[in-house]
Amino acid sequence: MIEKIVLDYLKDRLKEDVYMEVPKNKSSFVLIEKTGSTQNDRIFEATIAIQSYATSMLKASVLNEKVKEAMLDIATLNEICRVRLNSDYNYTDVETKQYRYQAVFDITHY
């Protein structure tokens, strides 16, 4: 499962906590979500959105840069064929008033 691969990989690479669900009472963390996928024979492609939450816009953008740097090296894992940054942007949550950035990656994997 690509989400578990990315989760474990980022937990090893980042100092911030990494989750697949929004934790309670945390102000700075990374959140992983698969937004889509396709399959052709035994080759899979997934779109993964990674949100960087922090206490300020600057801290969220810095965390986003760390996420991007780590993710661009994920292709060193045997399960990953290719990774491409699709887009990244300010994604501040207006409902909860939390600062966040989102980076979207296209990942080809086995």
Rosetta constraint file for C-alpha pairs under 8 A:
AtomPair CA 1 CA 5 HARMONIC 6.59 0.50
AtomPair CA 2 CA 6 HARMONIC 6.17 0.50
AtomPair CA 2 CA 46 HARMONIC 7.63 0.50
AtomPair CA 2 CA 109 HARMONIC 7.76 0.50
AtomPair CA 3 CA 7 HARMONIC 5.97 0.50
AtomPair CA 3 CA 32 HARMONIC 7.26 0.50
AtomPair CA 3 CA 33 HARMONIC 7.24 0.50
AtomPair CA 3 CA 34 HARMONIC 6.69 0.50
AtomPair CA 3 CA 48 HARMONIC 7.95 0.50
AtomPair CA 4 CA 8 HARMONIC 6.02 0.50
AtomPair CA 5 CA 9 HARMONIC 6.05 0.50
AtomPair CA 6 CA 10 HARMONIC 6.03 0.50
AtomPair CA 6 CA 32 HARMONIC 7.93 0.50
AtomPair CA 7 CA 11 HARMONIC 6.11 0.50
AtomPair CA 7 CA 18 HARMONIC 6.70 0.50
AtomPair CA 7 CA 19 HARMONIC 7.10 0.50
AtomPair CA 7 CA 20 HARMONIC 7.63 0.50
AtomPair CA 7 CA 32 HARMONIC 7.08 0.50
AtomPair CA 8 CA 12 HARMONIC 6.40 0.50
AtomPair CA 9 CA 13 HARMONIC 6.34 0.50
AtomPair CA 9 CA 74 HARMONIC 7.47 0.50
AtomPair CA 10 CA 14 HARMONIC 5.69 0.50
AtomPair CA 10 CA 18 HARMONIC 6.88 0.50
AtomPair CA 10 CA 67 HARMONIC 7.78 0.50
AtomPair CA 10 CA 70 HARMONIC 7.18 0.50
AtomPair CA 10 CA 71 HARMONIC 7.78 0.50
AtomPair CA 11 CA 15 HARMONIC 7.58 0.50
AtomPair CA 11 CA 16 HARMONIC 7.79 0.50
AtomPair CA 11 CA 17 HARMONIC 6.80 0.50
AtomPair CA 11 CA 18 HARMONIC 5.87 0.50
AtomPair CA 13 CA 70 HARMONIC 6.55 0.50
AtomPair CA 14 CA 66 HARMONIC 7.51 0.50
AtomPair CA 14 CA 67 HARMONIC 7.56 0.50
AtomPair CA 14 CA 70 HARMONIC 7.78 0.50
AtomPair CA 16 CA 28 HARMONIC 7.17 0.50
AtomPair CA 16 CA 29 HARMONIC 5.55 0.50
AtomPair CA 16 CA 30 HARMONIC 6.83 0.50
AtomPair CA 17 CA 28 HARMONIC 7.80 0.50
AtomPair CA 17 CA 29 HARMONIC 5.11 0.50
AtomPair CA 17 CA 30 HARMONIC 6.23 0.50
AtomPair CA 18 CA 29 HARMONIC 5.94 0.50
AtomPair CA 18 CA 30 HARMONIC 4.64 0.50
AtomPair CA 18 CA 31 HARMONIC 5.88 0.50
AtomPair CA 18 CA 32 HARMONIC 7.52 0.50
AtomPair CA 19 CA 23 HARMONIC 7.45 0.50
AtomPair CA 19 CA 29 HARMONIC 7.56 0.50
AtomPair CA 19 CA 30 HARMONIC 6.20 0.50
AtomPair CA 19 CA 31 HARMONIC 4.96 0.50
AtomPair CA 19 CA 32 HARMONIC 6.30 0.50
AtomPair CA 20 CA 31 HARMONIC 5.45 0.50
AtomPair CA 20 CA 32 HARMONIC 5.02 0.50
AtomPair CA 20 CA 33 HARMONIC 6.42 0.50
AtomPair CA 21 CA 31 HARMONIC 6.66 0.50
AtomPair CA 21 CA 32 HARMONIC 7.74 0.50
AtomPair CA 22 CA 31 HARMONIC 6.87 0.50
AtomPair CA 27 CA 53 HARMONIC 6.74 0.50
AtomPair CA 27 CA 54 HARMONIC 5.68 0.50
AtomPair CA 27 CA 55 HARMONIC 6.04 0.50
AtomPair CA 27 CA 98 HARMONIC 7.86 0.50
AtomPair CA 28 CA 52 HARMONIC 7.61 0.50
AtomPair CA 28 CA 53 HARMONIC 5.05 0.50
AtomPair CA 28 CA 54 HARMONIC 4.17 0.50
AtomPair CA 28 CA 55 HARMONIC 6.47 0.50
AtomPair CA 29 CA 52 HARMONIC 6.16 0.50
AtomPair CA 29 CA 53 HARMONIC 5.26 0.50
AtomPair CA 29 CA 54 HARMONIC 6.73 0.50
AtomPair CA 30 CA 50 HARMONIC 6.83 0.50
AtomPair CA 30 CA 51 HARMONIC 5.60 0.50
AtomPair CA 30 CA 52 HARMONIC 4.68 0.50
AtomPair CA 30 CA 53 HARMONIC 6.10 0.50
AtomPair CA 31 CA 50 HARMONIC 5.60 0.50
AtomPair CA 31 CA 51 HARMONIC 5.03 0.50
AtomPair CA 31 CA 52 HARMONIC 6.60 0.50
AtomPair CA 31 CA 53 HARMONIC 7.88 0.50
AtomPair CA 32 CA 48 HARMONIC 7.02 0.50
AtomPair CA 32 CA 49 HARMONIC 6.03 0.50
AtomPair CA 32 CA 50 HARMONIC 4.70 0.50
AtomPair CA 32 CA 51 HARMONIC 6.58 0.50
AtomPair CA 33 CA 48 HARMONIC 5.73 0.50
AtomPair CA 33 CA 49 HARMONIC 5.24 0.50
AtomPair CA 33 CA 50 HARMONIC 6.40 0.50
AtomPair CA 34 CA 46 HARMONIC 6.97 0.50
AtomPair CA 34 CA 47 HARMONIC 5.87 0.50
AtomPair CA 34 CA 48 HARMONIC 4.45 0.50
AtomPair CA 34 CA 49 HARMONIC 6.17 0.50
AtomPair CA 35 CA 46 HARMONIC 7.65 0.50
AtomPair CA 35 CA 47 HARMONIC 5.56 0.50
AtomPair CA 35 CA 48 HARMONIC 5.85 0.50
AtomPair CA 35 CA 49 HARMONIC 6.64 0.50
AtomPair CA 36 CA 46 HARMONIC 5.73 0.50
AtomPair CA 36 CA 47 HARMONIC 5.19 0.50
AtomPair CA 36 CA 48 HARMONIC 7.43 0.50
AtomPair CA 37 CA 44 HARMONIC 7.19 0.50
AtomPair CA 37 CA 45 HARMONIC 5.41 0.50
AtomPair CA 37 CA 46 HARMONIC 4.13 0.50
AtomPair CA 37 CA 47 HARMONIC 6.08 0.50
AtomPair CA 38 CA 44 HARMONIC 5.83 0.50
AtomPair CA 38 CA 45 HARMONIC 5.20 0.50
AtomPair CA 38 CA 46 HARMONIC 6.51 0.50
AtomPair CA 39 CA 43 HARMONIC 5.85 0.50
AtomPair CA 39 CA 44 HARMONIC 4.44 0.50
AtomPair CA 39 CA 45 HARMONIC 6.23 0.50
AtomPair CA 40 CA 44 HARMONIC 6.42 0.50
AtomPair CA 42 CA 110 HARMONIC 6.33 0.50
AtomPair CA 43 CA 108 HARMONIC 7.07 0.50
AtomPair CA 43 CA 109 HARMONIC 6.08 0.50
AtomPair CA 43 CA 110 HARMONIC 5.21 0.50
AtomPair CA 44 CA 108 HARMONIC 5.68 0.50
AtomPair CA 44 CA 109 HARMONIC 5.24 0.50
AtomPair CA 44 CA 110 HARMONIC 5.93 0.50
AtomPair CA 45 CA 106 HARMONIC 6.97 0.50
AtomPair CA 45 CA 107 HARMONIC 5.57 0.50
AtomPair CA 45 CA 108 HARMONIC 4.41 0.50
AtomPair CA 45 CA 109 HARMONIC 6.24 0.50
AtomPair CA 46 CA 106 HARMONIC 5.80 0.50
AtomPair CA 46 CA 107 HARMONIC 5.24 0.50
AtomPair CA 46 CA 108 HARMONIC 6.52 0.50
AtomPair CA 46 CA 109 HARMONIC 7.97 0.50
AtomPair CA 47 CA 104 HARMONIC 6.86 0.50
AtomPair CA 47 CA 105 HARMONIC 5.64 0.50
AtomPair CA 47 CA 106 HARMONIC 4.63 0.50
AtomPair CA 47 CA 107 HARMONIC 6.31 0.50
AtomPair CA 48 CA 104 HARMONIC 5.67 0.50
AtomPair CA 48 CA 105 HARMONIC 5.21 0.50
AtomPair CA 48 CA 106 HARMONIC 6.48 0.50
AtomPair CA 48 CA 107 HARMONIC 7.46 0.50
AtomPair CA 49 CA 102 HARMONIC 6.54 0.50
AtomPair CA 49 CA 103 HARMONIC 5.80 0.50
AtomPair CA 49 CA 104 HARMONIC 4.40 0.50
AtomPair CA 49 CA 105 HARMONIC 6.42 0.50
AtomPair CA 50 CA 67 HARMONIC 7.88 0.50
AtomPair CA 50 CA 102 HARMONIC 5.53 0.50
AtomPair CA 50 CA 103 HARMONIC 5.27 0.50
AtomPair CA 50 CA 104 HARMONIC 6.26 0.50
AtomPair CA 51 CA 64 HARMONIC 7.54 0.50
AtomPair CA 51 CA 100 HARMONIC 6.34 0.50
AtomPair CA 51 CA 101 HARMONIC 5.57 0.50
AtomPair CA 51 CA 102 HARMONIC 4.34 0.50
AtomPair CA 51 CA 103 HARMONIC 6.47 0.50
AtomPair CA 52 CA 60 HARMONIC 5.67 0.50
AtomPair CA 52 CA 61 HARMONIC 7.63 0.50
AtomPair CA 52 CA 63 HARMONIC 5.98 0.50
AtomPair CA 52 CA 64 HARMONIC 5.51 0.50
AtomPair CA 52 CA 67 HARMONIC 7.84 0.50
AtomPair CA 52 CA 100 HARMONIC 5.16 0.50
AtomPair CA 52 CA 101 HARMONIC 5.18 0.50
AtomPair CA 52 CA 102 HARMONIC 6.28 0.50
AtomPair CA 53 CA 60 HARMONIC 5.52 0.50
AtomPair CA 53 CA 63 HARMONIC 7.86 0.50
AtomPair CA 53 CA 98 HARMONIC 6.97 0.50
AtomPair CA 53 CA 99 HARMONIC 5.78 0.50
AtomPair CA 53 CA 100 HARMONIC 4.32 0.50
AtomPair CA 53 CA 101 HARMONIC 6.81 0.50
AtomPair CA 54 CA 59 HARMONIC 5.66 0.50
AtomPair CA 54 CA 60 HARMONIC 4.76 0.50
AtomPair CA 54 CA 63 HARMONIC 7.85 0.50
AtomPair CA 54 CA 98 HARMONIC 7.23 0.50
AtomPair CA 54 CA 99 HARMONIC 5.70 0.50
AtomPair CA 54 CA 100 HARMONIC 6.28 0.50
AtomPair CA 55 CA 59 HARMONIC 6.67 0.50
AtomPair CA 55 CA 60 HARMONIC 7.27 0.50
AtomPair CA 55 CA 98 HARMONIC 7.13 0.50
AtomPair CA 55 CA 99 HARMONIC 6.32 0.50
AtomPair CA 56 CA 60 HARMONIC 6.18 0.50
AtomPair CA 56 CA 99 HARMONIC 5.88 0.50
AtomPair CA 57 CA 61 HARMONIC 6.17 0.50
AtomPair CA 57 CA 99 HARMONIC 5.53 0.50
AtomPair CA 57 CA 100 HARMONIC 7.02 0.50
AtomPair CA 58 CA 62 HARMONIC 6.17 0.50
AtomPair CA 59 CA 63 HARMONIC 6.11 0.50
AtomPair CA 60 CA 64 HARMONIC 6.10 0.50
AtomPair CA 60 CA 99 HARMONIC 6.30 0.50
AtomPair CA 60 CA 100 HARMONIC 5.32 0.50
AtomPair CA 60 CA 101 HARMONIC 5.94 0.50
AtomPair CA 61 CA 65 HARMONIC 6.34 0.50
AtomPair CA 61 CA 90 HARMONIC 7.72 0.50
AtomPair CA 61 CA 100 HARMONIC 7.52 0.50
AtomPair CA 61 CA 101 HARMONIC 6.15 0.50
AtomPair CA 62 CA 66 HARMONIC 6.49 0.50
AtomPair CA 63 CA 67 HARMONIC 6.25 0.50
AtomPair CA 64 CA 68 HARMONIC 6.22 0.50
AtomPair CA 64 CA 101 HARMONIC 6.11 0.50
AtomPair CA 64 CA 102 HARMONIC 7.11 0.50
AtomPair CA 64 CA 103 HARMONIC 7.01 0.50
AtomPair CA 65 CA 69 HARMONIC 6.15 0.50
AtomPair CA 66 CA 70 HARMONIC 6.17 0.50
AtomPair CA 67 CA 71 HARMONIC 6.01 0.50
AtomPair CA 67 CA 103 HARMONIC 7.98 0.50
AtomPair CA 68 CA 72 HARMONIC 6.13 0.50
AtomPair CA 68 CA 85 HARMONIC 7.71 0.50
AtomPair CA 68 CA 103 HARMONIC 7.14 0.50
AtomPair CA 69 CA 73 HARMONIC 7.02 0.50
AtomPair CA 70 CA 74 HARMONIC 6.80 0.50
AtomPair CA 71 CA 83 HARMONIC 7.64 0.50
AtomPair CA 72 CA 83 HARMONIC 6.46 0.50
AtomPair CA 72 CA 84 HARMONIC 7.26 0.50
AtomPair CA 72 CA 85 HARMONIC 7.67 0.50
AtomPair CA 74 CA 80 HARMONIC 7.00 0.50
AtomPair CA 74 CA 83 HARMONIC 7.26 0.50
AtomPair CA 75 CA 79 HARMONIC 7.95 0.50
AtomPair CA 75 CA 80 HARMONIC 4.99 0.50
AtomPair CA 75 CA 81 HARMONIC 5.92 0.50
AtomPair CA 75 CA 82 HARMONIC 5.58 0.50
AtomPair CA 75 CA 83 HARMONIC 6.25 0.50
AtomPair CA 76 CA 80 HARMONIC 7.13 0.50
AtomPair CA 79 CA 109 HARMONIC 5.57 0.50
AtomPair CA 79 CA 110 HARMONIC 5.36 0.50
AtomPair CA 80 CA 107 HARMONIC 7.24 0.50
AtomPair CA 80 CA 108 HARMONIC 6.11 0.50
AtomPair CA 80 CA 109 HARMONIC 4.33 0.50
AtomPair CA 80 CA 110 HARMONIC 6.55 0.50
AtomPair CA 81 CA 107 HARMONIC 7.60 0.50
AtomPair CA 81 CA 108 HARMONIC 5.32 0.50
AtomPair CA 81 CA 109 HARMONIC 5.19 0.50
AtomPair CA 81 CA 110 HARMONIC 7.42 0.50
AtomPair CA 82 CA 107 HARMONIC 5.74 0.50
AtomPair CA 82 CA 108 HARMONIC 5.03 0.50
AtomPair CA 82 CA 109 HARMONIC 7.03 0.50
AtomPair CA 83 CA 105 HARMONIC 6.70 0.50
AtomPair CA 83 CA 106 HARMONIC 5.73 0.50
AtomPair CA 83 CA 107 HARMONIC 4.51 0.50
AtomPair CA 83 CA 108 HARMONIC 6.41 0.50
AtomPair CA 84 CA 105 HARMONIC 5.56 0.50
AtomPair CA 84 CA 106 HARMONIC 5.19 0.50
AtomPair CA 84 CA 107 HARMONIC 6.53 0.50
AtomPair CA 85 CA 103 HARMONIC 7.31 0.50
AtomPair CA 85 CA 104 HARMONIC 6.12 0.50
AtomPair CA 85 CA 105 HARMONIC 4.58 0.50
AtomPair CA 85 CA 106 HARMONIC 6.46 0.50
AtomPair CA 86 CA 103 HARMONIC 7.63 0.50
AtomPair CA 86 CA 104 HARMONIC 5.33 0.50
AtomPair CA 86 CA 105 HARMONIC 5.14 0.50
AtomPair CA 86 CA 106 HARMONIC 6.25 0.50
AtomPair CA 87 CA 103 HARMONIC 5.82 0.50
AtomPair CA 87 CA 104 HARMONIC 5.28 0.50
AtomPair CA 87 CA 105 HARMONIC 7.21 0.50
AtomPair CA 88 CA 101 HARMONIC 7.19 0.50
AtomPair CA 88 CA 102 HARMONIC 5.43 0.50
AtomPair CA 88 CA 103 HARMONIC 4.04 0.50
AtomPair CA 88 CA 104 HARMONIC 6.07 0.50
AtomPair CA 89 CA 101 HARMONIC 5.67 0.50
AtomPair CA 89 CA 102 HARMONIC 5.57 0.50
AtomPair CA 89 CA 103 HARMONIC 6.64 0.50
AtomPair CA 90 CA 100 HARMONIC 6.39 0.50
AtomPair CA 90 CA 101 HARMONIC 4.45 0.50
AtomPair CA 90 CA 102 HARMONIC 6.43 0.50
AtomPair CA 91 CA 99 HARMONIC 7.36 0.50
AtomPair CA 91 CA 100 HARMONIC 5.31 0.50
AtomPair CA 91 CA 101 HARMONIC 4.78 0.50
AtomPair CA 91 CA 102 HARMONIC 5.84 0.50
AtomPair CA 92 CA 97 HARMONIC 7.11 0.50
AtomPair CA 92 CA 98 HARMONIC 5.99 0.50
AtomPair CA 92 CA 99 HARMONIC 4.57 0.50
AtomPair CA 92 CA 100 HARMONIC 4.69 0.50
AtomPair CA 92 CA 101 HARMONIC 6.58 0.50
AtomPair CA 93 CA 97 HARMONIC 5.45 0.50
AtomPair CA 93 CA 98 HARMONIC 5.28 0.50
AtomPair CA 93 CA 99 HARMONIC 6.38 0.50
AtomPair CA 93 CA 100 HARMONIC 6.84 0.50
AtomPair CA 94 CA 98 HARMONIC 7.07 0.50
